[in-house]
Amino acid sequence: MGKRPYKREYELQVARGEHENRMERQRARRAMDKKGVSRKGKDVSHVKALAKGGKNSDGYYLESPSKNRARNGEKPTSKK
């Protein structure tokens, strides 16, 4: 088995636009940490899914992982 092509994987991530979304998620997590909010056991959920063109400026909040991941990009019915 050969070496894993990390450079190629990164290039593909950038080409598919996944890299920018990953950076948006990271910025949202860091912003929550900076506010002093405990994220333990929670996901940072975006109001408009990043996969559907959302950004942090659209808004984000903490949500349980099961709710955040079960939605599959659908608009949330209520924010808590």
C-alpha positions, 0 to 999 in steps of 0.5 A, spaced: 500 500 500 502 506 498 503 513 501 496 517 502 496 523 497 494 528 502 496 534 497 492 531 492 486 530 497 487 537 499 487 540 491 480 536 490 477 539 497 479 546 494 476 544 487 469 542 490 469 548 495 469 543 501 475 547 504 471 554 504 465 550 508 470 547 513 473 554 514 466 557 515 465 551 520 471 552 524 470 560 524 463 559 527 466 554 532 471 559 534 466 564 535 462 560 540 468 559 544 470 566 544 463 568 547 465 563 552 459 558 550 460 551 552 459 547 546 460 540 550 455 535 546 453 540 541 453 542 534 454 549 531 448 549 526 448 554 521 441 557 519 442 556 512 446 550 510 453 551 508 452 546 503 446 550 500 450 556 500 450 559 507 455 563 511 456 565 518 453 571 517 446 568 515 447 566 523 448 560 527 446 557 533 448 551 538 443 544 537 444 537 539 448 533 534 442 528 532 437 534 530 443 538 526 445 532 522 438 529 521 435 535 518 439 534 511 439 541 510 432 542 511 430 549 514 429 548 521 422 549 524 424 553 531 431 555 534 432 554 541 
